[in-house]
Amino acid sequence: MLNFLRPKKLLESSLTYKATPLREFSYKGQRLLIKDETQRLGESSFKVLGGAYAVTQLVSKQVGKVLTYDDFSKPEVRSVTKHMTFVCASAGNHGLAVTHGAQTVGARSRVHLSKNVPDEFANRLINKGAEVIRSGATYEESIEAAIHDAKKSDAIHLADTFWCGYTEIPQLVMEGYTVIAEELREEFERTNAWPTHVYLQAGVGGLAASICLMIRSNWRVQPKIIVVEPDLAPCLSESAQQGKVCSVEGAVSIMGRLDCKTPSLIAFDILFHQADSFVTITEQEALNATMVAQQFSINTTPSGAAGLAALINDLDDDQLPLVIITESDI
């Protein structure tokens, strides 16, 4: 079970923390709620909640006590973290999240990128203090490179997906994501305007599973939960049909952050049992959704707008749906 109180309490120890906005809009007569994650913690994505939080918890474990944000700048903590290096593979914002966390605590970060990741993203990581290594032709190959790197260099491999024998760290990443669901719950308790449907985009499924689990565990009013994937990477949909984790093949999707061919083991298990349905969207539908988001003054990517794309395909003015715009287009 994810401890949703722990990441929220840590964030509240920072004077700069504030919840991301939840806004109501109207589209073709449909009321809808949008949780805007495009400026979370000074970064451009929800991912910082997971990777950075996992870094802080691993540092706390190393130091031997629970730390607050103030503690990370203390000499006794920095004397530990200056010897720590966090290694990950990234196809998008996870690398930025890990780098953000390492920078916060005074540690080093090293990010493996496949050849398909744009140079502009690599430069963003470098500018934030990460060492960037080009590794492999695919995201899966960059993960293998990160695993090998961590073993040979005695660094900490911080991935955001589960596999057999590797569960503790990705669980911390998912635990960080629960902040979104808790912020939403607190808002809905105040307004009593609970959504009827929640659309959750998914790559390997970490965000969708953490939000889904928190909704089922903690929300007083239960919505229908719809998991949204690119039609070129429907690994969760296919796994749900098969009743077990399986991989899919397909062309590269413009929804780069969601273009995952194999789901996270534990994330799939949660979604298989707790979500109501799995749907896919096309490349064009995702692009169209970014233009709709612009009408609401939200600039995002096809990955960030994927939940909105699925909602647009399912308009019903008797509903009050919720989507999460997960990243900015920067």
C-alpha positions in Angstrom: 0.0 0.0 0.0 1.3 3.4 -0.9 1.8 5.9 1.9 0.0 9.0 0.5 0.6 11.0 3.7 4.4 10.8 3.6 5.1 12.7 0.3 2.5 15.3 1.0 4.0 15.9 4.5 7.4 16.3 3.0 6.3 18.8 0.4 4.5 20.8 3.1 7.8 21.2 4.9 8.9 23.4 2.0 7.8 27.0 2.1 7.5 27.1 -1.7 5.1 24.2 -2.0 1.6 24.9 -3.3 -0.9 22.6 -5.0 -1.2 22.8 -8.8 -4.4 24.4 -10.1 -7.7 22.6 -10.7 -9.9 24.5 -13.1 -13.4 24.0 -14.6 -13.9 24.6 -18.4 -16.6 24.1 -20.9 -16.0 22.4 -24.3 -18.9 22.1 -26.8 -21.3 22.3 -23.9 -19.4 19.8 -21.8 -18.3 20.8 -18.3 -14.9 19.4 -17.5 -12.3 19.6 -14.8 -8.6 19.9 -15.6 -5.8 19.4 -13.1 -2.8 21.3 -14.6 0.6 19.8 -13.9 2.5 21.9 -16.4 4.3 23.9 -13.7 4.7 21.4 -10.8 7.5 22.4 -8.4 9.1 24.7 -10.9 9.5 21.9 -13.4 7.3 21.2 -16.5 5.7 17.8 -15.5 4.1 15.8 -12.7 7.1 13.4 -13.0 9.1 15.6 -10.5 6.7 14.3 -7.8 7.9 10.8 -8.3 11.6 10.8 -9.2 12.6 13.7 -6.9 10.6 12.2 -4.0 12.3 8.8 -4.4 15.6 10.6 -4.2 14.7 12.2 -0.9 13.5 9.0 0.6 16.6 7.1 -0.4 18.7 9.8 1.1 16.6 9.6 4.3 17.3 5.9 4.4 21.0 6.4 3.9 21.1 9.1 6.7 19.0 6.9 9.0 16.2 9.3 9.8 13.2 11.1 8.2 14.3 14.4 6.7 12.5 17.6 5.8 13.4 20.0 3.0 15.3 22.1 5.5 17.5 19.1 6.4 18.7 18.6 2.9 20.9 21.8 3.1 22.5 20.9 6.4 26.2 20.0 6.4 25.7 16.6 8.0 23.3 15.6 5.3 25.4 17.1 2.5 28.4 15.2 3.8 26.5 12.0 2.9 24.8 13.1 -0.3 28.0 14.4 -2.0 29.0 10.8 -2.3 25.7 9.6 -3.8 24.9 9.3 -7.5 21.5 8.5 -9.0 21.4 6.8 -12.4 18.3 6.4 -14.6 17.2 6.0 -18.1 14.7 8.4 -19.5 12.5 9.0 -22.6 11.2 12.2 -21.2 10.6 13.8 -17.8 11.7 11.1 -15.5 15.3 12.1 -16.0 14.5 15.7 -15.2 12.7 14.5 -12.0 15.7 12.5 -10.8 18.0 15.4 -11.7 15.8 17.8 -9.7 15.9 15.5 -6.7 19.6 15.0 -6.9 20.2 18.8 -7.2 17.9 19.4 -4.2 19.8 17.0 -1.9 23.3 17.8 -3.2 23.9 14.5 -5.0 24.9 13.8 -8.6 22.8 12.4 -11.4 23.5 10.5 -14.6 20.8 10.0 -17.2 20.9 7.5 -20.1 19.1 8.6 -23.3 18.4 6.5 -26.4 19.3 8.0 -29.8 15.6 8.9 -30.4 15.5 11.5 -27.5 15.9 15.0 -28.9 19.1 17.0 -28.3 17.0 19.8 -26.8 15.9 17.5 -24.0 19.5 16.3 -23.4 20.6 19.9 -23.2 17.9 20.7 -20.6 19.3 17.9 -18.4 22.8 19.1 -18.8 21.8 22.6 -17.9 20.3 21.3 -14.7 23.5 19.5 -13.7 23.0 16.0 -15.0 25.6 14.0 -16.8 24.0 12.7 -20.0 25.0 9.5 -21.8 23.5 8.3 -25.2 22.8 4.6 -24.8 21.1 2.4 -27.3 18.5 2.8 -30.0 15.5 2.4 -27.8 14.3 3.3 -24.3 14.5 -0.4 -23.3 18.2 -0.4 -24.4 18.9 2.7 -22.4 17.4 1.0 -19.3 19.8 -1.9 -19.7 22.6 0.6 -20.0 21.5 2.4 -16.8 21.3 -0.9 -14.9 24.8 -1.9 -16.0 26.1 1.6 -15.2 24.7 1.5 -11.6 26.2 -1.9 -11.0 29.7 -1.0 -12.1 29.9 2.4 -10.5 28.1 1.6 -7.2 25.5 4.3 -8.0 21.8 4.0 -7.2 19.6 2.9 -10.2 16.3 4.9 -9.9 13.8 3.6 -12.4 10.1 4.3 -12.5 8.9 0.9 -13.5 8.7 -2.5 -11.7 10.2 -5.8 -12.7 10.9 -9.0 -10.9 13.2 -8.2 -8.0 13.0 -4.5 -8.5 10.1 -3.0 -6.6 11.1 -0.7 -3.7 12.3 2.3 -5.7 9.5 2.4 -8.3 7.1 2.1 -5.4 8.6 5.3 -4.0 8.1 6.9 -7.4 4.5 5.9 -7.4 4.1 7.1 -3.8 5.2 10.5 -4.9 2.5 10.7 -7.5 -0.2 10.2 -4.9 0.1 13.9 -4.0 -2.0 14.7 -7.1 -4.9 12.5 -5.9 -4.7 13.8 -2.4 -4.7 17.5 -3.6 -7.8 16.6 -5.7 -9.5 14.8 -2.8 -9.0 17.8 -0.5 -10.4 20.1 -3.2 -13.5 18.0 -3.9 -14.2 17.7 -0.2 -14.3 21.5 0.0 -16.4 22.0 -3.1 -18.4 18.7 -3.1 -18.1 18.8 -6.9 -16.9 15.3 -7.4 -16.1 14.1 -10.9 -18.1 11.3 -12.5 -15.3 10.1 -14.7 -11.5 10.3 -14.5 -9.3 9.8 -17.6 -5.8 8.7 -16.8 -3.1 8.5 -19.5 -0.6 5.7 -19.2 2.8 4.6 -20.5 4.0 1.8 -18.2 1.2 2.8 -15.9 2.8 4.3 -12.8 0.9 7.6 -12.7 -2.4 6.0 -13.6 -2.0 3.2 -11.1 -1.1 5.5 -8.2 -4.0 7.9 -8.9 -6.4 4.9 -9.4 -5.4 3.3 -6.1 -5.8 6.5 -4.2 -9.2 7.2 -5.7 -10.4 3.7 -4.8 -8.9 3.9 -1.3 -9.6 7.5 -0.2 -12.2 9.3 -2.3 -15.6 9.5 -0.7 -17.4 9.6 -4.1 -16.2 7.1 -6.6 -15.9 7.9 -10.3 -15.4 5.7 -13.3 -11.7 5.4 -14.1 -10.6 5.2 -17.8 -7.0 4.3 -18.7 -5.8 6.0 -21.9 -3.0 4.8 -24.2 -1.7 5.5 -27.7 -3.0 3.1 -30.2 0.6 2.4 -31.2 1.5 1.3 -27.7 -1.5 -0.3 -26.0 0.5 -2.5 -23.6 -2.0 -2.1 -20.7 -5.0 -2.7 -22.9 -3.5 -5.8 -24.4 -2.4 -7.0 -21.0 -5.9 -6.5 -19.6 -7.3 -8.6 -22.4 -4.8 -11.3 -21.8 -5.1 -11.1 -18.1 -1.4 -10.9 -17.6 1.5 -8.6 -18.4 2.5 -8.8 -22.0 4.5 -6.7 -24.5 3.3 -5.1 -27.7 5.0 -4.1 -30.9 4.3 -1.0 -33.0 5.7 2.1 -34.6 7.1 5.0 -32.6 4.3 7.2 -31.3 4.4 11.0 -31.1 3.1 10.5 -27.5 6.7 9.8 -26.5 6.1 9.7 -22.8 3.4 7.1 -23.3 5.1 5.1 -26.0 5.8 2.1 -23.8 5.5 -1.4 -25.1 5.6 -3.3 -21.8 3.7 -2.2 -18.6 5.0 -2.0 -15.1 4.2 -5.2 -13.3 2.6 -3.7 -10.1 1.0 -0.8 -12.0 -0.8 -3.3 -14.3 -2.0 -5.4 -11.4 -3.6 -2.3 -9.7 -5.2 -1.1 -13.0 -6.4 -4.5 -14.0 -8.4 -4.8 -10.8 -9.3 -1.2 -10.1 -9.9 0.7 -13.4 -13.2 0.5 -15.2 -12.0 0.5 -18.8 -9.0 0.8 -21.1 -9.1 2.9 -24.3 -6.7 4.0 -27.0 -6.4 7.2 -29.0 -4.8 8.0 -32.3 -1.9 10.3 -33.1 -4.2 12.8 -34.7 -6.6 12.8 -31.7 -3.8 13.5 -29.4 -2.6 16.4 -31.6 -6.2 17.8 -31.7 -6.4 17.7 -28.0 -3.3 19.9 -27.6 -5.1 22.5 -29.6 -8.2 22.2 -27.4 -5.9 22.6 -24.4 -4.6 25.8 -25.9 -8.1 27.2 -25.9 -7.9 26.9 -22.1 -4.5 28.6 -22.1 -2.7 25.4 -21.4 0.3 24.5 -23.6 1.0 20.8 -23.6 2.2 17.9 -25.7 0.3 15.0 -27.2 1.3 12.9 -24.2 0.1 15.6 -21.8 -3.2 15.9 -23.5 -3.9 12.2 -24.0 -6.6 12.0 -21.3 -8.3 15.1 -22.8 -8.3 13.4 -26.2 -10.1 10.4 -24.8 -12.6 12.6 -23.1 -13.3 14.5 -26.3 -14.2 11.2 -27.9 -16.7 10.5 -25.2 -18.5 13.8 -24.6 -21.7 13.6 -22.4 -23.1 16.7 -20.8 -24.6 14.6 -18.0 -21.1 13.9 -16.7 -18.4 15.9 -14.9 -15.2 14.4 -16.2 -11.7 15.1 -14.8 -8.5 15.0 -16.8 -4.9 15.6 -15.8 -2.7 17.6 -18.2 0.6 16.0 -17.2 3.3 18.1 -18.9 4.0 21.4 -20.6 5.3 21.7 -24.2 8.6 23.1 -23.1 
